[in-house]
Amino acid sequence: MTTTTIPAGPSAIIRWHYLGYVALALAVMTAAIMSHERWYLNFVHVICGVLWTGIDLFMGFIVGPVLRAVPATARREVILRLVPKTLFVMPTLAFITGTTGWYLAKDMGYTELAWPAYGWVAAALALVVLMSIQGIGYLLPTNLWVCFQLQKPDPDHEKISRVMRMFFYVVALQGLMQVATIVIMARFVTGI
């Protein structure tokens, strides 16, 4: 059995070639928006939303509790392999889901609804904005900080543990907001 070592330094964590996949995903989103084809736009919105929500829920309610229960060395290895994969995919899925959702709502006339029906649109928009701020303002920087700390020869495990406790609560809150978004989307699908 062979083991691979993870090279030190930021370049080991940030896999810049993933930007090609991000560009491709953004091109698909742009094509869906420009086409005004409701099926295509809805498909891109739903598939990205399902992936974003599924990953968030899986990370918050499955991976988080498992990582808290494993030894620090195993946790380190998982985090150092997981973050490079999620660093680009999560912000991309969040951006595409929110953007295509707005254009889909606009194309379907939801942005023209009167109150109180427009409240459902406002609630969806508020949740996407909150999740985006939380993701870009806290989750992403915290993920990077922890990875850079874990790459050090002698990481501060006590500080990392404190930061990760809060991190997992924030991820769980993100998951709860995702569930609230699903409730709102179910309302859209069945008619406002």
C-alpha positions, 0 to 999 in steps of 0.5 A: 500500500502506498501513500501520497504526501501532500506538498506544502504551500498554497499552490498545493491547495489551490488547484488553478486548473479547476478554473477551466471547469469553472469557466465551462460551468459559467459558459453553460449558465450563460448559454441557458440564460441567453437561450430563454429556453425555460427547460434548459434554464430550469435544468441548469438551475435545478441541477446546480441547486441539487448539487449545492444543497446536497453537498452542503447537507452532506458536509454539514450533517455527515462529514462534519460529525465524522471528522470531529470523531476521527483522530487529528491526523486522519482529519488533516488528511481528509481536509487537505484532500477535500478543500481543493475539490470544494474550493471552486465547486461550491462558489460556482454552484452557489453563483449559478444556482442563484443567478439562474434562479433569478433569471428563471423567476424573471422569465416566469413572471415571479418578479412581477408578483404583488405582495404577499405572493412576492414575499416568496421571491423575496425570501428566496432572494434573501436566503441566497444572499445570506448563504452567499455572504456566509459562504464567501465571507466566512466558510471559504476563508476559514477553509483556506486558513485551516488548510494552510495551518494544516500544511505547516510542520507544527500546526496549532491544533488547539486553535484549529479545533476551536475554529472548526467547531464554529465552522461546523455550526455555520455549515449546519446553519447553511444546511438549514437555510438550504432546507428552507430554500427547498421549501420555497422552491416547492412552493414555486413549483406548485404555484404561488 
